[in-house]
């Protein structure tokens, strides 16, 4: 049994998957503060499925990219649960999980999240015989650079399917600056925990001890940037 969660953006998702079959899933578009939403919904999902944590064999979590605070909450929660039950953890890509919302797409899929600072977290994938192939690796970049990178591989008007909450901010820009854009329906903009479980069960996924799981940030947090700036501005004291 796999317990999988996502807290990488404003949406939230929890799923229970057994032998590749979805037993139960809860996905909300606006979860609110994940610290208050996550644990009570895990408990509720387990209760509804007549399960306890002792039945969980593997814990899975989206490790990023995404919201710094959201990722920390989700990863810390999963690590604590797995540590207490002495079970392993699989960390998987947020953007890969999002791309799996369209597993039968005949065109490349571009999942995007709002990275703030006029940037997106984006990547580009294609499905080949049911297998997810990476055309553009996850990165933090401007929407303009993302479209330029896609153009190099798939010149317009080749169709590209866009998914993800980053469309809430950049949909208009993308549609105005790229021919062949297909915007997926809004229910497909949210990361599903069932997809995280599916990736966690894949043969190429690294299964880790809870202490080994870390966020995949792509760039430094505001707190780290501010600390570095303060340290750089502080004159060195003579020895």
Secondary structure, 3 states (H helix, E strand, C coil): CEEEEECCCCCEEEEEEECCEEEEEEEECCCCCHHHHHHHHHHHHHHHCCCCHHHCCEEEEEEECCCHHHHHHHHHHHHHHHHHHCCEEEEEEHHHHHHHHHCCCCCEEEEEEEEECCEEEEEEEEEECCEEEEEEEEEEECHHHHHHHHHHHCCCCCCEEEECCCHHHHHHHHHHHCCCEEECCHHHHCCCHHHHHHHHCCCCCCEECHHHCCCCCCCCCHHHHHHHHHHHHCCCCCC
